[in-house]
Amino acid sequence: MLNEYKTENLRDALKIIKLIDSHDHFSVNGLIKSTTFESKVMNNVLNLLLESNLITIREDDKIIPTENAVNILRINKRFDQLLGILESYLVFTNPPYMHEIYNGIETAKINMPSNIVKIFRDLGLFSKKRRAVLFWWNKMKSHKRSFENVALSRKGLEGEFLIIDYENKRTGSEPTHISIDDDRAGYDIKSIISKKNSKKLLIEVKNSSSNTLRFFVTKNEYFKCINNKDNYIFYLIDSRDSRKRTLYKFGFNEIYKHIPENQGLGKWTDIEIKPDKKFLSECNSNKI
């Protein structure tokens, strides 16, 4: 955990990856016994490097820099290299106070552990006048968006897998997983109407696990729905309780009244819909 580390550990971590990048004879035992570094406990530095995905240790005790470490060394300024090490640690370990960092400088300064605040202060990360610092904070926020997008993508894919299995059982035919090959198709899965009707059925899957049930509809999905009113359907999976999911099915007639209109210079691209009891009661539903 970074709350066991000090600023000198980051400085020594940078020294080590510079040394092992230019020499191939550095071992764990040799570094632990070294007296040429600031840190009193070199094990902390090695742990920091490992947790930050900056080194690997071979079976013969030799320390090898990772590609991540090499990329940090390609940065010109030492200050930015140190920030690169800190960023790498935070991203790879995702500590409990990470959300404080996502919320910005003042929130992090107040709510992070005191020794973490000291590391940030030593590195000048609370200086709002340094543009490099502000770029770093903005970059950290981009990691949050990346994490969130990965989580949403995974949740969406899990929902699609559920529907593929569901459709296979419902129709007796293997559906086609369209979104894997074409994310712009406007739907996720191509199935058939029923075992007795082989007409194609276009399915857009929405998987929601938020406290308030909700889903998003893109303009592309809606236009695909309009152009295929008779064989386009939304499958909304209520995953708030993964042990007893509910599947809601609805089409154009249920969705169109909730779609906005373009006005003036404003054009909608996607919309959030929070279905209420009335909306859900109008849907076909079953456990999944």
Contacts in CASP RR format, 6 or more apart in sequence:
PFRMAT RR
TARGET T0000
AUTHOR 0000-0000-0000
METHOD contacts of the structure
MODEL  1
MLNEYKTENLRDALKIIKLIDSHDHFSVNGLIKSTTFESKVMNNVLNLLL
ESNLITIREDDKIIPTENAVNILRINKRFDQLLGILESYLVFTNPPYMHE
IYNGIETAKINMPSNIVKIFRDLGLFSKKRRAVLFWWNKMKSHKRSFENV
ALSRKGLEGEFLIIDYENKRTGSEPTHISIDDDRAGYDIKSIISKKNSKK
LLIEVKNSSSNTLRFFVTKNEYFKCINNKDNYIFYLIDSRDSRKRTLYKF
GFNEIYKHIPENQGLGKWTDIEIKPDKKFLSECNSNKI
1 93 0 8 1.000
1 95 0 8 1.000
2 48 0 8 1.000
2 89 0 8 1.000
2 90 0 8 1.000
2 93 0 8 1.000
2 95 0 8 1.000
2 116 0 8 1.000
2 119 0 8 1.000
3 95 0 8 1.000
3 113 0 8 1.000
3 115 0 8 1.000
3 116 0 8 1.000
4 44 0 8 1.000
5 44 0 8 1.000
5 48 0 8 1.000
5 115 0 8 1.000
5 119 0 8 1.000
6 39 0 8 1.000
6 44 0 8 1.000
6 115 0 8 1.000
6 118 0 8 1.000
6 119 0 8 1.000
7 118 0 8 1.000
7 119 0 8 1.000
7 122 0 8 1.000
7 123 0 8 1.000
8 37 0 8 1.000
8 38 0 8 1.000
8 39 0 8 1.000
9 39 0 8 1.000
9 44 0 8 1.000
9 45 0 8 1.000
9 48 0 8 1.000
10 48 0 8 1.000
10 82 0 8 1.000
10 85 0 8 1.000
10 86 0 8 1.000
10 119 0 8 1.000
10 123 0 8 1.000
11 38 0 8 1.000
11 82 0 8 1.000
12 37 0 8 1.000
12 38 0 8 1.000
12 39 0 8 1.000
12 42 0 8 1.000
12 45 0 8 1.000
13 45 0 8 1.000
13 48 0 8 1.000
13 49 0 8 1.000
13 52 0 8 1.000
13 54 0 8 1.000
13 85 0 8 1.000
14 72 0 8 1.000
14 78 0 8 1.000
14 81 0 8 1.000
14 82 0 8 1.000
14 85 0 8 1.000
15 37 0 8 1.000
16 26 0 8 1.000
16 31 0 8 1.000
16 37 0 8 1.000
16 45 0 8 1.000
16 49 0 8 1.000
16 55 0 8 1.000
16 63 0 8 1.000
17 49 0 8 1.000
17 54 0 8 1.000
17 55 0 8 1.000
17 65 0 8 1.000
17 69 0 8 1.000
17 72 0 8 1.000
17 73 0 8 1.000
18 73 0 8 1.000
19 26 0 8 1.000
20 26 0 8 1.000
20 55 0 8 1.000
20 63 0 8 1.000
20 64 0 8 1.000
20 65 0 8 1.000
21 65 0 8 1.000
21 69 0 8 1.000
21 70 0 8 1.000
21 73 0 8 1.000
24 62 0 8 1.000
25 62 0 8 1.000
26 62 0 8 1.000
26 63 0 8 1.000
27 60 0 8 1.000
27 61 0 8 1.000
27 62 0 8 1.000
27 63 0 8 1.000
28 46 0 8 1.000
28 57 0 8 1.000
28 61 0 8 1.000
28 63 0 8 1.000
29 61 0 8 1.000
31 42 0 8 1.000
31 45 0 8 1.000
31 46 0 8 1.000
31 63 0 8 1.000
32 42 0 8 1.000
32 43 0 8 1.000
32 46 0 8 1.000
34 42 0 8 1.000
37 45 0 8 1.000
39 45 0 8 1.000
46 55 0 8 1.000
48 85 0 8 1.000
48 89 0 8 1.000
49 55 0 8 1.000
49 69 0 8 1.000
50 57 0 8 1.000
51 89 0 8 1.000
51 92 0 8 1.000
51 93 0 8 1.000
52 68 0 8 1.000
52 85 0 8 1.000
52 88 0 8 1.000
52 89 0 8 1.000
52 92 0 8 1.000
52 93 0 8 1.000
53 66 0 8 1.000
53 68 0 8 1.000
53 88 0 8 1.000
53 92 0 8 1.000
54 65 0 8 1.000
54 66 0 8 1.000
54 68 0 8 1.000
54 69 0 8 1.000
54 72 0 8 1.000
54 85 0 8 1.000
54 88 0 8 1.000
55 63 0 8 1.000
55 64 0 8 1.000
55 65 0 8 1.000
55 66 0 8 1.000
55 69 0 8 1.000
56 63 0 8 1.000
56 64 0 8 1.000
56 66 0 8 1.000
57 63 0 8 1.000
57 64 0 8 1.000
58 64 0 8 1.000
65 73 0 8 1.000
68 88 0 8 1.000
72 81 0 8 1.000
72 84 0 8 1.000
72 85 0 8 1.000
72 88 0 8 1.000
73 81 0 8 1.000
75 81 0 8 1.000
75 84 0 8 1.000
79 123 0 8 1.000
79 132 0 8 1.000
80 132 0 8 1.000
82 123 0 8 1.000
83 123 0 8 1.000
83 125 0 8 1.000
83 132 0 8 1.000
83 136 0 8 1.000
86 119 0 8 1.000
86 123 0 8 1.000
87 136 0 8 1.000
87 139 0 8 1.000
87 140 0 8 1.000
90 98 0 8 1.000
90 101 0 8 1.000
90 140 0 8 1.000
90 143 0 8 1.000
91 143 0 8 1.000
94 147 0 8 1.000
97 108 0 8 1.000
97 111 0 8 1.000
97 112 0 8 1.000
97 113 0 8 1.000
97 116 0 8 1.000
100 107 0 8 1.000
100 108 0 8 1.000
100 111 0 8 1.000
100 112 0 8 1.000
101 108 0 8 1.000
101 112 0 8 1.000
101 137 0 8 1.000
101 140 0 8 1.000
102 140 0 8 1.000
102 141 0 8 1.000
102 144 0 8 1.000
104 137 0 8 1.000
104 141 0 8 1.000
105 125 0 8 1.000
105 126 0 8 1.000
105 128 0 8 1.000
105 137 0 8 1.000
108 117 0 8 1.000
108 120 0 8 1.000
109 117 0 8 1.000
109 120 0 8 1.000
109 126 0 8 1.000
112 120 0 8 1.000
120 126 0 8 1.000
124 130 0 8 1.000
124 133 0 8 1.000
125 133 0 8 1.000
125 136 0 8 1.000
125 137 0 8 1.000
126 133 0 8 1.000
127 133 0 8 1.000
128 134 0 8 1.000
155 207 0 8 1.000
155 209 0 8 1.000
155 239 0 8 1.000
156 205 0 8 1.000
156 207 0 8 1.000
158 207 0 8 1.000
159 205 0 8 1.000
159 207 0 8 1.000
159 237 0 8 1.000
159 239 0 8 1.000
160 177 0 8 1.000
160 179 0 8 1.000
160 188 0 8 1.000
160 189 0 8 1.000
160 205 0 8 1.000
160 207 0 8 1.000
162 207 0 8 1.000
162 237 0 8 1.000
162 245 0 8 1.000
162 288 0 8 1.000
163 175 0 8 1.000
163 188 0 8 1.000
163 189 0 8 1.000
163 203 0 8 1.000
163 205 0 8 1.000
163 235 0 8 1.000
163 237 0 8 1.000
164 175 0 8 1.000
164 177 0 8 1.000
164 189 0 8 1.000
166 247 0 8 1.000
166 288 0 8 1.000
167 173 0 8 1.000
167 175 0 8 1.000
167 189 0 8 1.000
167 191 0 8 1.000
167 203 0 8 1.000
168 174 0 8 1.000
168 175 0 8 1.000
170 191 0 8 1.000
170 194 0 8 1.000
170 195 0 8 1.000
171 191 0 8 1.000
171 192 0 8 1.000
171 194 0 8 1.000
171 195 0 8 1.000
172 195 0 8 1.000
173 191 0 8 1.000
173 192 0 8 1.000
173 195 0 8 1.000
173 198 0 8 1.000
175 189 0 8 1.000
175 190 0 8 1.000
175 191 0 8 1.000
175 192 0 8 1.000
175 203 0 8 1.000
176 189 0 8 1.000
176 190 0 8 1.000
176 191 0 8 1.000
177 188 0 8 1.000
177 189 0 8 1.000
178 185 0 8 1.000
178 187 0 8 1.000
178 188 0 8 1.000
178 189 0 8 1.000
178 190 0 8 1.000
179 185 0 8 1.000
179 187 0 8 1.000
179 188 0 8 1.000
179 189 0 8 1.000
184 220 0 8 1.000
185 224 0 8 1.000
186 202 0 8 1.000
186 204 0 8 1.000
186 218 0 8 1.000
186 220 0 8 1.000
186 221 0 8 1.000
186 224 0 8 1.000
187 202 0 8 1.000
187 203 0 8 1.000
187 204 0 8 1.000
187 221 0 8 1.000
187 224 0 8 1.000
187 232 0 8 1.000
188 203 0 8 1.000
188 204 0 8 1.000
188 205 0 8 1.000
189 202 0 8 1.000
189 203 0 8 1.000
189 205 0 8 1.000
190 200 0 8 1.000
190 201 0 8 1.000
190 202 0 8 1.000
190 203 0 8 1.000
191 200 0 8 1.000
191 201 0 8 1.000
191 203 0 8 1.000
192 198 0 8 1.000
192 199 0 8 1.000
192 200 0 8 1.000
192 201 0 8 1.000
193 199 0 8 1.000
193 200 0 8 1.000
193 201 0 8 1.000
193 231 0 8 1.000
199 231 0 8 1.000
200 231 0 8 1.000
201 231 0 8 1.000
201 232 0 8 1.000
201 233 0 8 1.000
202 224 0 8 1.000
202 228 0 8 1.000
202 231 0 8 1.000
202 232 0 8 1.000
202 233 0 8 1.000
203 233 0 8 1.000
203 234 0 8 1.000
203 235 0 8 1.000
204 221 0 8 1.000
204 224 0 8 1.000
204 225 0 8 1.000
204 232 0 8 1.000
204 233 0 8 1.000
204 234 0 8 1.000
204 235 0 8 1.000
205 235 0 8 1.000
205 237 0 8 1.000
206 215 0 8 1.000
206 216 0 8 1.000
206 234 0 8 1.000
206 235 0 8 1.000
206 236 0 8 1.000
206 237 0 8 1.000
207 237 0 8 1.000
207 239 0 8 1.000
208 214 0 8 1.000
208 215 0 8 1.000
208 236 0 8 1.000
208 237 0 8 1.000
208 238 0 8 1.000
208 239 0 8 1.000
208 240 0 8 1.000
209 239 0 8 1.000
209 240 0 8 1.000
209 242 0 8 1.000
210 240 0 8 1.000
211 240 0 8 1.000
212 274 0 8 1.000
213 236 0 8 1.000
213 238 0 8 1.000
213 240 0 8 1.000
213 274 0 8 1.000
213 275 0 8 1.000
213 280 0 8 1.000
214 272 0 8 1.000
214 273 0 8 1.000
214 274 0 8 1.000
214 275 0 8 1.000
215 234 0 8 1.000
215 236 0 8 1.000
215 272 0 8 1.000
215 273 0 8 1.000
215 275 0 8 1.000
216 270 0 8 1.000
216 271 0 8 1.000
216 272 0 8 1.000
216 273 0 8 1.000
217 234 0 8 1.000
217 255 0 8 1.000
217 259 0 8 1.000
217 270 0 8 1.000
217 271 0 8 1.000
217 273 0 8 1.000
218 269 0 8 1.000
218 270 0 8 1.000
219 268 0 8 1.000
219 269 0 8 1.000
219 270 0 8 1.000
222 255 0 8 1.000
222 259 0 8 1.000
224 232 0 8 1.000
225 232 0 8 1.000
225 234 0 8 1.000
225 251 0 8 1.000
225 252 0 8 1.000
225 255 0 8 1.000
226 252 0 8 1.000
226 256 0 8 1.000
229 251 0 8 1.000
229 252 0 8 1.000
232 251 0 8 1.000
232 252 0 8 1.000
233 249 0 8 1.000
233 250 0 8 1.000
233 251 0 8 1.000
234 249 0 8 1.000
234 250 0 8 1.000
234 251 0 8 1.000
234 255 0 8 1.000
235 247 0 8 1.000
235 248 0 8 1.000
235 249 0 8 1.000
236 247 0 8 1.000
236 248 0 8 1.000
236 249 0 8 1.000
236 250 0 8 1.000
236 275 0 8 1.000
236 283 0 8 1.000
237 245 0 8 1.000
237 246 0 8 1.000
237 247 0 8 1.000
237 248 0 8 1.000
237 288 0 8 1.000
238 245 0 8 1.000
238 246 0 8 1.000
238 247 0 8 1.000
238 248 0 8 1.000
239 245 0 8 1.000
244 287 0 8 1.000
245 287 0 8 1.000
245 288 0 8 1.000
246 285 0 8 1.000
246 286 0 8 1.000
246 287 0 8 1.000
246 288 0 8 1.000
247 285 0 8 1.000
247 286 0 8 1.000
247 287 0 8 1.000
247 288 0 8 1.000
248 275 0 8 1.000
248 280 0 8 1.000
248 283 0 8 1.000
248 284 0 8 1.000
248 285 0 8 1.000
249 283 0 8 1.000
249 284 0 8 1.000
249 285 0 8 1.000
250 279 0 8 1.000
250 282 0 8 1.000
250 283 0 8 1.000
250 284 0 8 1.000
254 279 0 8 1.000
254 282 0 8 1.000
254 283 0 8 1.000
255 273 0 8 1.000
258 271 0 8 1.000
258 273 0 8 1.000
259 268 0 8 1.000
259 271 0 8 1.000
260 268 0 8 1.000
260 271 0 8 1.000
262 268 0 8 1.000
END
